[in-house]
Amino acid sequence: MLLFEGPLDSHFLNTMEMKLENTAFVRVDSETTDKLINKDEKPVSILSSEQEEAIKKIAEKAVPVEQYAVMLEPMQPTDAPVTITRPEFMRRMKEMAAVGGGYDFMGGMKENFNVIVNTNHPLMSRILSEANESHQATKMKQAVDLALLSQGLLKGEELSKFIRKSVEML
């Protein structure tokens, strides 16, 4: 693991990737853990394709789709139910735009995120078994808000709503 915190690090990493064949540098928070380390074994989703489609629709209602792309991924049941990641390419381009370097067009772009729903987490089965659509939406929104909070993306009024809702649940 390498620690890069300087303003020119994105430029340096791009240069190194061009010079070193079969080498790629990625942030540890740019993907789920299972995808960062390529493994031969891939978990299989416990949900049927119809259930996956249903859970995806519920998740898409919990986030603004113009900024968040919902993806389903079978992970370990002990992994988080929802994870938020930032695409590595977009993050690097925005960082390079911040220090100049010919990438000014990226600086004005809205940041995009991936919402990765763990189809093997027990919460997803509980959400699907919930008869009341409002309860389904509330549980999914809470899971998404926890993922946003873990990335420091839950702010302002949304953070206040999350705290109020969490206190009410207690």
Secondary structure, DSSP 8 states (H G I E B T S, - for coil): -----STTHHHHHHHHHHHSTT-----TTSS-HHHHS--S-----SS-HHHHHHHHHHHHHTS-TTTEEEEEE---TTS-SEEEE--HHHHHHHHHHHT-SS-HHHHTS---EEEEEETTSHHHHHHHH-S-HHHHHHHHHHHHHHHHHHTT---HHHHHHHHHHHHHH-
